[in-house]
Amino acid sequence: MEPSLEHEVADGIATVVIRHPAKRNAMTPGMWRALPPLLTRLAADPAVRALVLTGDGDTFCAGADIGSLSATYEETTGIALPAEEALAAFPKPTLAAVRGYCVGGGCQLAAACDLRFAEEGAHFGITPAKLGIVYAPGSTRRLVELVGPATAKFLLFSGELIDTERALRTGLVDEVLPAGGLDKRVAEFTRVLVSRSQLTQTAVKEFAAGPVEPDRVAYWQEQARHSKEAAEGIAAFFERRPPRFRWTPPAE
């Protein structure tokens, strides 16, 4: 089976599957390059309300397929960055559903998602120190913000793998599910995401990404005033019914 990124959209959820079973779903150069334009298309699709990134079979992603890379420093260090940044910038909620190994560039992709759910038995590691690679500043900061400086240094200095118990304790994952329970929990949680206000979710993603300029604060206040999302949410609360949120991102 040729390495590929497969995707489908159903019930508001885009699911992207990393598929390279011969190499534990390691990412080839072609796969790294294919991810940003795929994410751009999915972000622009009004049918997509959230995105799940996962791996084929019993492994999330073992990182970059080193055997398919040239030995140049530029290719080895830079090929994953556009994919990571495109995933981090995806305007709708993103969730990494992790089984098995989530290592190197795979962990880099998982960390770029908003949330990470893992099945018991998964292992996480970031391995630039094993290859003599300088980990990118943006990737390092993202990891530090996620797990704190001490755990980030442990992972990056050593390249050692950690289990789901430690990943949960340090904040690298948000939930750990028993064997066989990951798909059900992801499906349940993504249904919750789809039922919530896109206005809230989109604004939160922008605010959480870093400093927000006053004009952007004013923009979101204006969106809130005209969207009637709050009125619908309050009415649904008093009427004891599910809210019907209708705000969608304005066309660029």
N, C-alpha and C positions, 0 to 999 in steps of 0.2 A: 504494500500500500504506500503510495506516494505521500510524503509529508504535506500537510495542508492545515488550513484554518477553516473549519466548517462552521456554518451558522444557520440558525433558523429564528423566525419570529412567530410567537404564538401567545395569544392572550396578553398582549402588551409587553412581553418579555423577550428580549433578544438573547439567545444563548450562543456563545462562541466557544467552540471546542478545539483545543490544541490537539492535533492528531499526527503522531509520528511514533507508532508503537514499537518500531525496531530500535529506537533510541530513547525509550521512556519519555516520549513526547518532547524531546529536546527541540529547540527552535532553530531551524536553518536560516541562512540569510534571506531566502525568499519569504519565509514565514514572518520574520521580523519586518521586512519591507511591506508585506501585505497588510499588516495589522492597522497602521494609521489610516489608509484610505477606507478600509472596511469600517472602522469606527466612525469616520466622517459620514459615510452613507447611513449607518445606523442612527447616528445622532440626528440626522436630518429627517428621519422617517417618523412621521407623527404617530404611527402605530406603536412605536417603541416607547415604553414608559420606564424601563429599567433594563440593565444588562447583567447577565451572568457569564463569567469566564470560568471554564473548567477544562479538564484534560480527558482525553479518551481513555476508557478502561479504568485501571486501578492506580493511575499516576497522574498528578497534575502536570508538572513540567520539570524535567531534570536540568533545565538551563539552556544555554546555547549549545548547539551541536558543534563542538570544538573541531571535530574532524572535517566539517564542511567549511571552516573558516580558513582564510590565509593567515600566515603568521605575523601579519603587519599589526602594529600597535593600534593604528587608527581603526581598522576593521574590528579587531577583537574588543576594543573598549567602546566604540561608538555606535555599533549597529543596533543595540537594544534601546538606546536613549530615545529616539523619536517614537518608538512604540510605547515605551513607558510613559512619556509625556502626553501622548495622545490619549492613553487610557486614563491618566490622572485628570486630564482636561475634559473628559466626556461629561456632558452637561446634565446627565440623568444618573440616578443611583446605580452604582456598580457593586457587584458582589463576586468574590472569588470562592468557588466551591472546590475544596481541596481534598484529594485522596492521595495517599502514597507520598512520593517525593515531590517537594516544592523547593527547589534548590537553584542557586545561582540566579540566572535571568528569570527563572520561573518564580522565585521568591520576589524578585524585583517587580514583576508584573502583578503578583498578588498584593504587594505593598502599595501599588499604585491604585488599587481598587478602594472603594469607600469602606467596604466590609469584607471580612474573611470568615467563612464557616469551614470547619475541617472535620473529617471523620477520624475517629480514634485510630491510632497507628500511623498517622501522617508524620512526616519529618520535614523540618525546615532548615535551610542553611543558605548562607551567602558566601561565596568562595573566591573573591578576587585575590586574597592573600595566597591561595594555592597556585595562582597563575602569575603572580607578580604584576597584577593590574591595579591601577589607581582608580578606585571606585569614584564615580562622578559626584560632584558636589551636590547636585539636586537630588540624586538618589540617596546620598548619605543623609542629607537633611530630612528627607521624607522618612527614612528609617528612624532617625533620632526622634522625630516628632511622634512616631508611632509607638516606639518601645522605650524611649528614654536613652540618654547617652551611654549608660553603663552596659545595657543589653546590646545596643548597637555596636559598641566597641568589642564586646565579647564575640558577636557574630562575625564582624569584619576582621578583627585581629586573628581569629582562630580558624575560621572557615568550618568549624564543627557544626554538626547537625543537632537540633534540639527536637524534643518530642512535643506532642500536642499539649501535655500538661504544662510544660514550661512555656510554650507559645501562648497559651491562654493566660497564664499568670503574668506574663510580661506585656500582654496587650497586642501581640503579633496576630492572634486570632480572636474573634469575638465570641464564637460558640464552638464547642466540640460535641459532635454527635456520635452515638454508638454505631458500630458497624451496621451498615444497611439502612441507617436513618438519615443520611445526608440529603438524598434526593427529595424525600418527603418534606423535610424541614425547609429546604431551599424553596420548594414549590409553595409551601404555606407562607413563608415570609415574603416572597416576591408578590404573592397575591395581596398581602397587606400593603406593600409599596405601591402597587398599582391603584389601590383604593384611596390613597392619600392625595393631598393637594400637590400638584406639580409646581405650583407657585412657591409654596413653602420649600419644597425639595430643591428647586433650582436656585432660589435665593440663598439657601443654606450652603449649597456647594460653593457658590461664589464667595460668600462671606468667610467660609472656613478656609479658603485657599490662601488668604493673606490679607494685607491691608486693603481697605475698600475706600475708594475715592468718594468725596461727598456727592458728586454727580450720580454715582451708581447707587448710593443710598437713596437719593431723591427718585431715581428711576424705579427702584423697587417699591418705594412708598406709593408712587403713582400707579404702578401695576396693581398693588394691593387695593387701592381706592376704587379703581375701575373694574376690577375682576369680579367683585361680589363673592369672592371665595369665602370670606369670613361670615358674610350674611348666610350663605348656604350652610356652612359648618355649624353655626349657632342654631339655625332653624332645624337642621337634622338632629341636633342634640336634644332640643326640646320636643321634637316630634318622634323621637326614639326610632329613627330610621337611618340607614346608611347615607352619608352625604353624597351628592352628585356634583363633584368638582369638575368644572369645565374649562378652567384656564389652560391654555397651551402656549408655549413660547412663541412670541411674535416672529413672523418671517423676517429673516435678515434682509 
